[in-house]
């Protein structure tokens, strides 16, 4: 199973449970499994539309922020 498979599985079983909690500039921020899955799938679709395919390497340049998590999948 991939990380994405695990995420989708958790999202189906417990969609409203907090998947990620982060202390950022705006205080405590959270993402539920359902919202994280949605962001991951949207990011994946954007990358695929840009010609990125499984196995390709992608660099992320920037400060480490809460919004980075979906790209990590």
Backbone torsions as a table, in degrees:
resi	resn	phi	psi	omega
1	UNK	NA	142.4	177.3
2	UNK	-90.1	170.5	174.5
3	UNK	-59.9	-38.9	179.1
4	UNK	-63.0	-41.8	177.2
5	UNK	-58.8	-43.6	178.9
6	UNK	-64.2	-43.0	179.9
7	UNK	-60.9	-47.7	-179.9
8	UNK	-62.2	-41.3	178.4
9	UNK	-60.7	-48.1	179.0
10	UNK	-64.2	-37.8	-179.1
11	UNK	-63.9	-34.9	-179.8
12	UNK	-74.1	-36.7	-176.1
13	UNK	-82.0	-40.0	-176.0
14	UNK	-139.8	68.8	-173.8
15	UNK	-62.1	-30.0	-176.0
16	UNK	-96.0	1.2	178.0
17	UNK	-76.6	144.2	-179.7
18	UNK	-69.9	124.7	178.3
19	UNK	-93.7	-38.7	-177.3
20	UNK	-137.1	133.3	174.7
21	UNK	-124.3	133.0	-172.4
22	UNK	-141.3	136.0	174.1
23	UNK	-97.3	108.1	-177.1
24	UNK	-117.5	-163.4	-180.0
25	UNK	-61.7	-28.7	-178.3
26	UNK	-97.6	18.1	-177.9
27	UNK	88.7	-150.6	-176.9
28	UNK	-75.2	126.3	176.8
29	UNK	-124.3	146.6	-179.9
30	UNK	-135.8	157.1	171.3
31	UNK	-131.8	129.0	174.3
32	UNK	-78.3	166.1	177.7
33	UNK	-59.3	-40.7	-179.3
34	UNK	-64.1	-44.7	179.9
35	UNK	-68.9	-37.5	178.0
36	UNK	-64.6	-44.6	178.0
37	UNK	-59.0	-44.8	179.4
38	UNK	-59.0	-46.4	179.9
39	UNK	-65.2	-39.9	179.3
40	UNK	-64.2	-45.8	-178.3
41	UNK	-66.9	-36.7	176.9
42	UNK	-67.3	-41.3	177.7
43	UNK	-63.2	-43.0	179.0
44	UNK	-60.9	-42.7	179.6
45	UNK	-64.0	-40.5	178.2
46	UNK	-64.5	-41.6	178.4
47	UNK	-65.0	-43.3	179.6
48	UNK	-64.9	-39.1	178.2
49	UNK	-64.8	-24.5	178.6
50	UNK	-87.0	0.4	178.4
51	UNK	97.8	1.2	178.0
52	UNK	-75.9	134.7	-178.4
53	UNK	-123.4	158.8	176.8
54	UNK	-52.3	133.5	-178.7
55	UNK	98.0	-19.7	176.7
56	UNK	-70.0	151.7	177.0
57	UNK	-96.8	137.5	-179.7
58	UNK	-130.2	130.9	177.8
59	UNK	-98.9	143.5	175.0
60	UNK	-117.4	122.3	-178.0
61	UNK	-115.3	122.8	179.0
62	UNK	156.2	-178.8	178.4
63	UNK	-77.6	150.8	179.4
64	UNK	-72.9	118.2	-178.2
65	UNK	-135.2	167.0	178.2
66	UNK	-53.2	-40.6	-176.3
67	UNK	-67.0	-12.5	-178.5
68	UNK	-69.8	-29.6	-171.7
69	UNK	-53.3	-46.3	179.2
70	UNK	-60.7	-31.9	179.2
71	UNK	-70.5	-23.2	-179.1
72	UNK	-68.6	-24.1	179.4
73	UNK	-78.3	NA	NA
